[in-house]
């Protein structure tokens, strides 16, 4: 029987911590943290994520702006909006919801956000700081993974960590953050040979590949900690992770469920990043 790592409860605790600190910031310094989220087009999943971000901001006592742009918006118009938010003193965090329509250059857009307001931690400057270990804004989902491990007192130092997936949003930064915590890190991807054998070595297995039930029981070492970052829909439209939870749970020492694991942590870390970016303007 594994410990079920409760991301929903942990995220609620972090959001409450942020709310209290934001309230203090307002009372003592007259500063209300503000987040602007830009969404382009009608992607239903993106719309749900953006609505949740907005509601979490309001609950935390923060200023929230959602900017909706049509699917066929010109790249130049989007860049102009970002330029205006970059100099807006009521906004401390800017997030452009991904994915963007194909005619828009994602790198160009992410580069246009000033690093000081880059609450996603996707700007190359912040990615660089993260890579060399300078304190900076960290990408929300991988930061949420580390936060869960730490709040459940799961030691990372010296442990064999295997990350499946090498995306810029999750896999790569997760690997860097585990390395920064002194894990011995292996990153697996579609070209990895004998993936199951590599995974079986892991004390901590982080899965971010985007394929339902990809990780099966034979890929997990008894007693391993399994962190499932996947969000997929199965044939019945139910939300499922990248890990075959029912098969893996009896083998693992701790595991995150889907839903209710890593997912809720992403928004909590976004709230935390927005608060930190607001605080940084006072320094
Ligand atoms: N789309 C899926 N995950 C993310 C994220 O963490 N940030 C942004 N901006 N878009 C996303």
Boltz pocket constraint, residues with backbone or C-beta under 6 A from the ligand:
constraints:
  - pocket:
      binder: B
      contacts: [[A, 95], [A, 96], [A, 97], [A, 98], [A, 99], [A, 120], [A, 140], [A, 141], [A, 169], [A, 266]]
      max_distance: 6.0
